[in-house]
Amino acid sequence: MTKYNVNKNAQSNGDHEVHARGCNYMPSDSNRIYLGEFSSCQAAVNADPKSH
């Protein structure tokens, strides 16, 4: 299982990037929400950040 975070800041198209722990592009602590541990990136993308 991998730990995932979502960027609080939306991209220009309105999407929010999801990053796996250790990603070189991980947003700063103040700009991310921890989503949890998932078996795939797709599962993390489908997670609701409001539930964390």
Secondary structure as UniProt FT lines:
FT   STRAND          2..7
FT   TURN            12..13
FT   STRAND          18..20
FT   TURN            21..22
FT   TURN            24..25
FT   HELIX           29..31
FT   STRAND          32..38
FT   HELIX           41..45
FT   HELIX           49..51
//
